[in-house]
Each structure stands twice: as C-alpha cells, then as structure tokens.
C-alpha cells in the first residue's frame, strides 16, 4: 500500500513516514504545494495525508485538484487548524477524514486502514476470494486456512490484484504501485514477472488455484476462472 504525505514540517513528516513505513506501507513525502500537485497529478496512491497550510498554496486546492482527476482517491486531512470551517470545506471537497494535530500515530494508522478498506474493500477488515483470505489488520494472507509467507511487495501485489479483480492491469501500473516514483529510473519491467511467479507459486503450494492470467504484451488479470495448474 502506497501513501503520499504532503506536509511541510520536516521532522513531523519524517516521524510519520518512519512510523507508517514500519507498519508495512510505502511512504512518499511532498513538502510544498507544487510538489504535492505534481505527485497527485502523476502517480496513484492508496491514501493521501494532506496538510492545509503549505508553502506556495493551500492544501484544499490540492484536494480539489486531486478529486477532479481521481474522484475515488482516499484523503485524510492533517492540520494544526482546529477550524470547523476548514473541516467542513475539506469534507465537502471529498476528504474521507480530518485529523487535528497533535495526534497519536497509532490513531493515524487506524484511520489510514479504515480509508483503504472503505475505498478498496467496502470497509471489510478481512477480504475473501475463494480459498484465499487476506487479513488487512495483520497484513496476513491465508490459503486454505494456512498462512503463507509473503514479502512486503508480494503482499502489496496481492492486495492490488484483489482491488482489480477481472480488470486487466498493465505492468506499468503494477510497477508504479509497488515502487512509486522511483520506478521512473527503471529501464525494464521484467522484475514484475518474478514477483507474479513467486506469488503464484506460494499460493499453489498451499493448495490454492491459479487465478492470475498473463495478458501478453499488456500485463495481468486476476480473475474468477482458474488457470490449469501444472503438476510437474
């Protein structure tokens, strides 16, 4: 899961990013209005944490811009202003939540999880697809009630696939989701195949079906219909 933090207070931004990274998210930081506009315009995020007072502009303008581009984007406003007008303005523009500084990082984490569940999985803490079950609170995946050991990127990959069942997703979108804006320096997306292959293998080893289809020349599709699993 990929989070964008738009916050100009350097030490606070570092503390938040360090904490949510330890909770299994990948965090990117924008510290000015212009950086925030640029990132939300180019990249996709599972949740945006947005301060209102920023160098160069107002965070509510970024929220309005983001919602015009991507209406389903998840947004939590974090601000030192405990102003009812700001809160109502943010919620009217489409923010999911509003958190007033100072706040406990554990509370922020709980609200991030809530936004992601609501946006991607209808608010469910546990996501079930046939014999595969994902516990989003524990960041755990079970196949036939057996937990499988996934890397962080494999876990993010299966959640991304679950969020796009029966949709063709390109290699580029998978790479950008897993690596963020660092993907701009990559020459090839061949490594995506390795992650798909490893995820398939771990699911099948626990008796799960192969629901990942390769769409040649484009990307992949996570679909209801199983592929034939080779036993060799």
C-alpha angles and dihedrals in degrees: 000000000000124000129190116206114197103191132136098200100096101202093043091049091051092049093049093045093048092050099047090044088057087053091060102265127121110233131202124186132215115184102185138046092250093050090049093050091048095050097046090046095054108028139050122234134186090220136001120212105204132192117203101214109062136158107265100016152352122295091223088066089056089049092052091047092048094049091050090054100036113016093184096055115128114235134181116187114217113189143154088223112097090193121146090207092055092046094050091045091052094047091046089054090054107269113154097213144359124219122187120217130275099048138153113261090224089060091050089051091051091051092048090053090049093051093048092048092047094046099042108021108027092258095300120148090199122046119199128194110173106294094350118091128183122198104201094190093058096030086233132144124204128192115194087348091303116118115232123211108239131176117237092259092048089052091049089047095054091048090050090050091048089052091055105041112170092005124115108238120194125232087242093057092047091049093047091048093051100038105025121205090341086079089078089080095053119105098195139025094213091116089068089070090056093054092046091048093050093047092049091049094051092049094047092047088063092050097265126143126252104248097162114101123193113228100201116233092008117051138262143314127208103211143174092241115082122228117230107270115222114224098201 
